[in-house]
Structures are given as structure tokens and as C-alpha cells.
Amino acid sequence: MDLNFTPDEQAFREKIRGWVKDNLPAEISAKVRNSIRLGRDDMQRWAKILGKNGWLGWGWPKEFGGPGWNAIQKHLFEEETALAGAPRVVPFGPVMVAPVIMAFGSPEQQQRFLPGIASGEVWWSQGYSEPGSGSDLASLKTKAERRGDFYVVNGQKTWTTLGQYGDWIFCLVRTSSDGKPQTGISFLLIDMKSPGITVRPIITMDGEHEVNEVWFDNVEVPADQLIGEENKGWTYAKHLLAHERTNIADVNRAKRELERVKRVAKAEGVYDDLRFRDEIARLEVDVVALEMMVLRVLSAEKSGKQSLDVAGLLKIRGSEIQQRYTELMMLAAGPSSVPLIKEAMEAGWQAEHAGGGAFVAPLAATYFNMRKTTIYGGSNEVQRNIVAQTVLG
């Protein structure tokens, strides 16, 4: 197994690096590098820039309007955009629901929904988790009752990330209570402007409005917005969750943030502490190991071999690494990491001092936010059970 990049792959990397350098707005990159909150305009601006070049659906095949890149090219694109300080693409449209529509949607659904996702014009949200139905997703209770040409949806979704911006939401709903819980679930696409939908904010520990509750009160959904067959939604959900868990690993962002840990440590004068350097070294070894795991999977895909189902393993290791680098930044910055005054942060208070003094940043906000990573997308405890059953045997 050769994990080195070929000359053609290196040339592809240079092409991506040059394009990103010319097209990524500097003010957006500065926000990403300093963990300043990105608004909807920031995220959608970058999405539309990618969409205009045909790269928002960077993992899509050509038949659906994507660039048709292989697994290695997709990895290099993700790495170069992350290292340049590009925002992480909001995944719900291009990374999560689009592959489901491609694989299981009708030709009419593909023609209707994929262009808006590819251009970045339409913002999608995810309606999976419910109160009491997170990692045990099969226990969901939101109900969809077929009435002629419509489904009538009633229930609640929670932890809906950036749902306050959503134009559309893809939802798992219960259409039958017969048999096993998984056999009565369907996959619906719902216009969030439909009468009866209410979005209520959940303010998190870092003071941000990132997640929401979404309520459905007799919401009418045209039956032609059902993906695939009724009561087959669990199959489609598993297809989507494999994309989500691999995306959560996000080794490329980990590499960028590892360099930020070093910058913070040097600016705060703790980089020369051998014990602290040991912690950075351990983190770097684990980031490299995660990258090697990703490259092994990509190498297997490139050679046409069926790789192990390691989406859960990637999610476990990637999420734990995300928590560790935020912890190390907090330790390095000390008291400077604590303040959570958003107005001051957005005014530039959190940047490195011009004179090269102490590094101050909204590190506490990032630390608090990253506590979620080992829970969402299927808790790591549950993922370990899945890995034990499907990978270890």
C-alpha cells in the first residue's frame, strides 16, 4: 500500500491551493483562524463561491453536476481549503442529503432539489434527533400520517443545527408502528416555510444560538417529497449517517488547529515547557495516525478494494482529537481564554497583540462548543459497540 501522493495528485493539490488563495475572502479566513463567530452571510458567501465554480458538491459524480473527483482528490480539496482557513461547509445539503437524493430519490426529485444544493442557494437542515431519541434514533416519535396526496406531520425535532436559517429540512418520521421500530420510519423532505412549523432557539453554554427545537403542528407535506419507499427510511438514514460520521472526523481541520495550538503556546510562553510540549507531541502523533487511517481508507477505495466500515471509528477518534486541541489551547492561554464577550471578540479583541504579546482568544467558547462532538452523530459509546460488532467481529 503506497500512501504517498503521485505527481499528478501533487499537481492537483497545487491547483486547488492556488484557486483557494485567489477566491477565499481574507476577512472570512481571519474569522475562521481566530474562532470568531461566522454568520449566515459568511457561510453562504463561501458556499456560493464554491458553487459558482462547481465545487460545493466536491464529492458528487459528474452525472449530478459535480467535478467527478476520486477519493484522493476529494481529500486534497478538503485539506487545502481547511489549511487555508476556509469555513467548514455546512454539510446538511451537499454532504448529507444530496447523496441520499442521488441514491434513492426519483429523477424528478433529483432535478428539483440538487441544483439548489450545488449552487449554495438553498440552506438545508437535518431533522433526526428528538427528545429521548438521539443515539437511539429508532425510537423517534414524530409522526407522518398519509392523507391522500399529503402527509400530515406532528412532533418535535431537537438539536437542529443552524435550523434558524433553514429553507428545507430532511426528516425521519414514523409512518408505521408495526414490527421493529426501524421498519416504520420514512424519509421526508419538508419546506420549512410550511404552515405549522415553529423554530425555537436553544442557547448553548457558549452563549450562541447554534441549535434549535423544531415543532411540527399538522404540517402538510406533499407525498412526492417522500424519498424512496414508505417505511424504508431507516435504510436511507444509515446511508446518510456514514457520510456524517466520516465528515465529523475532519482530520484536515485538526491539522489546522494543531498549528494554532502551537501558535497560542508560543505566544503565551508555555511552548518551552517540556511537559506541555509532550502533550502537543501526543496530540500531533494522534492527528497523524488519524490521517493515516483516512489515507488507508482512500487507498482502498482508489484500488477498488472494499474497505472496512470504519465511519464510526473515524468519528470516535476525530471527535476526541477535537476536544483535546481545544483543551490544550485553554491550558496554554490560561485566564486569557475565559472571557465570553461577543461584542469585544467581534471587534478584534481576541487577535494576537500587534507587539507580539500575549495571545488572547475566545477559546472558552470553542472549548464549550466542542463538548458536543463525542455525542452528536451517534455517541461515541454507541459507536464503540458498532465498531466492535462490524469491524472486530
C-alpha positions in Angstrom: 0.0 0.0 0.0 1.6 3.3 -1.1 0.3 6.3 0.9 2.5 8.8 -1.0 0.8 11.2 -3.4 1.6 10.8 -7.1 3.0 13.7 -9.2 -0.5 14.2 -10.7 -2.1 14.3 -7.2 0.5 16.9 -6.1 -0.2 19.0 -9.2 -3.9 18.7 -8.3 -3.1 20.0 -4.8 -1.3 23.0 -6.2 -4.2 23.8 -8.5 -6.6 23.7 -5.5 -4.3 25.8 -3.3 -3.9 28.5 -6.0 -7.7 28.7 -6.6 -8.4 28.9 -2.8 -5.8 31.6 -2.4 -7.4 33.7 -5.2 -11.0 33.1 -4.1 -11.3 32.7 -0.3 -12.2 36.1 1.2 -9.5 37.2 3.6 -12.0 38.5 6.2 -13.7 35.1 6.3 -10.4 33.3 6.6 -9.4 35.6 9.5 -12.6 34.8 11.4 -12.0 31.1 11.0 -8.4 31.3 12.1 -9.4 33.2 15.3 -12.6 31.4 16.0 -14.8 34.4 15.5 -18.4 33.5 15.0 -19.4 33.1 11.4 -22.8 34.4 10.5 -25.1 33.0 7.8 -23.8 35.5 5.3 -20.2 34.4 5.8 -21.1 30.7 5.5 -23.3 31.1 2.5 -21.0 33.5 0.8 -18.2 30.9 0.7 -20.8 28.2 -0.3 -21.9 30.3 -3.3 -18.2 30.9 -4.3 -17.7 27.2 -4.3 -21.0 26.6 -6.1 -20.2 29.0 -8.8 -17.1 27.0 -9.6 -18.9 23.7 -9.4 -17.1 22.7 -6.2 -19.7 22.9 -3.5 -20.7 19.4 -4.4 -17.0 18.4 -4.5 -17.8 14.8 -3.7 -20.5 14.5 -6.4 -20.2 12.5 -9.6 -20.3 14.3 -12.9 -23.7 13.0 -13.8 -25.2 15.1 -11.0 -23.2 18.2 -11.7 -20.1 17.5 -9.5 -16.5 17.5 -10.6 -16.3 13.7 -10.5 -13.1 13.7 -8.4 -11.8 10.4 -7.0 -11.3 9.8 -3.3 -7.8 11.2 -3.1 -8.7 14.4 -5.0 -11.6 15.0 -2.6 -9.3 14.6 0.3 -6.8 17.0 -1.1 -9.5 19.6 -1.8 -10.7 19.3 1.8 -7.2 19.6 3.2 -6.2 22.6 1.2 -9.5 24.5 2.0 -9.1 23.7 5.7 -5.4 24.7 5.9 -6.2 28.0 4.1 -8.8 28.9 6.8 -11.9 28.3 4.7 -15.1 27.8 6.7 -16.3 24.2 7.1 -19.0 23.8 4.5 -22.4 23.3 6.2 -22.8 19.6 5.4 -26.5 19.0 5.6 -27.1 19.8 1.9 -24.1 18.9 -0.2 -22.6 16.1 2.1 -25.6 14.5 3.7 -29.0 14.8 2.0 -27.6 15.1 -1.6 -26.1 11.6 -1.6 -29.5 10.2 -0.4 -31.3 12.0 -3.1 -28.8 10.8 -5.7 -29.0 7.2 -4.5 -32.7 6.8 -3.6 -34.6 9.9 -5.0 -36.6 9.9 -8.2 -35.3 11.6 -11.3 -37.9 14.4 -10.7 -36.6 14.9 -7.1 -33.0 14.9 -8.3 -33.8 17.6 -10.9 -35.8 19.6 -8.4 -33.5 19.6 -5.4 -29.9 19.0 -6.4 -29.3 22.3 -8.4 -30.2 24.5 -5.4 -27.8 22.5 -3.2 -25.0 22.6 -5.7 -25.2 26.4 -6.1 -25.4 27.1 -2.3 -28.7 29.0 -2.8 -30.8 26.6 -0.7 -30.0 26.0 3.0 -30.8 22.6 4.3 -31.3 21.4 7.9 -31.3 18.0 9.5 -34.4 16.6 11.4 -33.2 13.5 13.1 -32.8 13.8 16.9 -35.8 14.2 19.2 -36.1 14.5 23.0 -35.3 10.9 24.1 -34.3 9.8 20.6 -30.7 10.7 19.9 -28.3 7.8 19.8 -31.4 5.6 19.9 -32.7 7.1 16.8 -35.1 4.2 16.0 -37.3 5.3 18.9 -38.3 8.5 17.2 -41.9 9.6 17.6 -42.5 12.4 15.1 -45.5 11.0 13.1 -46.5 11.4 9.5 -50.0 10.3 8.5 -50.8 9.8 4.9 -54.0 11.6 3.8 -54.5 11.5 0.1 -51.7 13.4 -1.7 -50.2 14.7 1.6 -48.5 13.5 4.7 -49.6 15.4 7.9 -46.6 15.7 10.2 -46.8 16.2 14.0 -44.0 16.1 16.5 -40.7 17.7 17.5 -37.1 17.6 16.5 -34.3 19.0 18.7 -30.6 20.0 18.4 -31.3 21.1 14.9 -28.0 22.8 14.0 -28.5 26.2 12.3 -32.1 25.4 11.8 -33.0 29.1 12.2 -31.5 29.6 8.7 -33.1 26.5 7.0 -35.1 26.7 3.8 -35.7 23.0 3.8 -35.3 20.2 6.3 -34.9 16.4 5.7 -36.7 14.5 8.4 -37.1 11.0 9.7 -40.7 10.4 10.6 -42.8 7.5 11.8 -45.3 6.2 9.3 -46.0 2.8 10.9 -45.8 1.3 14.4 -45.9 -2.3 13.3 -42.9 -4.6 13.7 -39.5 -3.4 14.7 -39.1 0.3 15.3 -36.7 0.7 12.4 -39.2 -0.7 9.9 -41.8 2.0 10.4 -39.6 5.1 9.6 -39.8 7.2 6.4 -37.6 9.9 4.9 -39.4 13.2 4.1 -38.2 16.5 2.5 -40.1 19.4 4.1 -40.2 23.1 3.2 -39.5 25.0 6.4 -41.8 27.8 5.3 -44.8 25.4 5.6 -47.6 26.5 7.9 -47.3 24.8 11.3 -43.5 24.7 11.6 -42.1 26.6 14.6 -38.3 27.0 15.2 -37.3 27.8 18.8 -33.7 28.6 19.8 -31.6 26.7 22.2 -28.9 28.9 23.7 -25.8 26.8 24.4 -23.1 27.2 27.2 -21.0 29.5 25.0 -23.9 31.9 24.6 -24.5 31.0 21.0 -27.7 30.3 19.1 -26.4 27.3 17.1 -29.1 24.7 17.8 -32.8 24.7 17.9 -36.1 22.9 18.6 -38.3 22.4 15.5 -42.0 21.8 16.1 -44.4 20.3 13.6 -48.1 21.0 14.1 -50.3 19.4 11.4 -47.8 20.3 8.7 -48.9 19.2 5.3 -46.1 17.7 3.2 -46.8 16.7 -0.5 -46.4 12.9 -0.9 -44.0 13.5 -3.8 -41.5 14.7 -1.2 -41.1 11.2 0.2 -37.7 9.8 -0.6 -37.9 6.2 -1.9 -40.5 3.9 -0.4 -42.6 4.5 2.7 -41.2 2.7 5.8 -37.8 2.3 4.2 -36.3 5.5 5.7 -34.0 3.6 8.1 -32.0 2.2 5.1 -31.6 5.7 3.7 -30.7 7.1 7.1 -27.9 4.7 7.5 -26.5 5.7 4.1 -26.6 9.3 5.3 -25.1 8.6 8.7 -22.0 7.0 7.2 -21.3 10.4 5.4 -22.0 12.3 8.6 -19.7 10.3 10.8 -16.8 10.4 8.3 -17.3 14.2 8.0 -17.2 14.6 11.8 -13.7 13.1 11.9 -12.5 16.2 10.0 -8.8 15.4 10.1 -8.0 18.5 8.0 -9.4 20.9 10.5 -7.5 19.0 13.2 -4.2 19.7 11.3 -5.0 23.4 11.1 -6.0 23.7 14.7 -2.9 21.8 15.8 -0.8 24.6 14.3 -3.0 27.0 16.2 -2.3 25.2 19.5 1.4 25.8 18.8 0.9 29.5 18.0 -1.1 30.0 21.2 1.5 28.1 23.2 4.4 30.2 21.8 2.6 33.5 22.2 1.8 32.7 25.8 5.3 31.5 26.6 4.5 27.9 27.5 5.9 26.2 24.4 9.3 25.8 26.1 7.7 23.8 29.0 8.7 20.3 28.2 5.6 18.7 29.8 3.4 20.9 27.7 5.4 20.1 24.6 4.9 16.4 25.4 1.1 17.0 25.3 1.4 18.7 21.9 3.5 15.9 20.6 1.0 13.3 21.7 -1.8 15.2 20.0 0.3 15.5 16.8 1.0 11.8 16.8 -2.7 11.1 17.1 -3.6 13.6 14.3 -1.0 11.9 12.0 -2.4 8.4 13.0 -6.0 9.6 12.1 -4.7 11.0 8.8 -3.0 7.7 8.0 -6.3 5.9 8.8 -8.1 8.2 6.4 -5.5 7.7 3.7 -5.7 3.9 4.1 -9.4 4.0 3.5 -8.9 6.3 0.5 -6.2 4.0 -0.8 -8.5 1.0 -0.6 -11.2 2.9 -2.4 -8.8 4.0 -5.1 -7.6 0.4 -5.7 -11.2 -0.8 -5.9 -11.0 -2.9 -2.8 -13.8 -2.9 -0.3 -12.6 -1.1 2.8 -13.8 -1.9 6.3 -16.8 0.1 7.6 -14.7 2.5 9.7 -17.0 5.5 9.7 -17.7 5.0 13.4 -14.0 4.6 14.2 -13.1 7.8 12.3 -15.9 9.6 14.2 -14.6 8.4 17.6 -11.0 9.4 17.1 -11.8 12.6 15.2 -14.2 13.9 17.9 -11.8 13.1 20.7 -9.0 14.9 19.0 -11.2 18.0 18.5 -11.8 18.1 22.2 -8.2 17.6 23.1 -6.9 20.5 20.9 -9.4 22.9 22.5 -8.4 21.8 25.9 -4.7 22.4 25.1 -5.5 25.9 23.8 -7.3 26.7 27.0 -4.4 25.4 29.1 -1.9 27.5 27.1 -3.8 30.7 27.2 -4.8 30.5 30.9 -7.0 33.4 32.1 -7.0 35.0 28.6 -9.2 32.2 27.3 -12.0 32.8 29.7 -13.9 35.9 28.6 -17.0 35.4 26.5 -17.9 38.9 25.5 -19.1 38.5 21.9 -19.1 42.2 21.1 -15.4 42.5 22.1 -14.5 39.4 20.2 -16.1 40.6 17.0 -14.3 44.0 17.4 -11.0 42.2 17.2 -10.1 42.0 20.8 -9.2 38.3 20.5 -6.4 38.6 18.0 -2.7 38.4 18.7 -1.3 41.6 20.1 0.4 43.8 17.5 3.5 44.0 19.7 3.8 40.2 19.8 2.5 40.0 23.4 0.1 37.5 24.9 -2.4 35.7 22.7 -6.0 36.2 23.7 -8.8 34.4 22.0 -12.4 33.2 22.6 -11.0 29.8 23.5 -13.6 29.1 26.2 -16.4 29.4 23.7 -14.7 26.9 21.4 -13.9 24.6 24.3 -17.6 24.6 25.4 -18.8 24.1 21.9 -16.6 21.1 21.3 -18.0 19.2 24.3 -20.8 18.1 21.9 -18.6 16.3 19.4 -18.4 12.9 21.2 -22.3 12.9 21.5 -23.7 14.1 18.1 -23.8 11.9 15.1 -24.2 8.9 17.4 -22.5 9.0 20.8 -19.0 7.5 21.0 -20.2 4.9 23.4 -22.7 3.6 20.9 -20.1 3.9 18.1 -17.7 1.7 20.0 -20.4 -1.0 20.2 -20.9 -0.7 16.4 -17.2 -0.9 15.7 -16.9 -4.0 18.0 -19.7 -5.8 16.1 -18.9 -4.8 12.5 -15.1 -4.3 12.4 -13.7 -6.5 15.1 -16.3 -9.2 14.6 
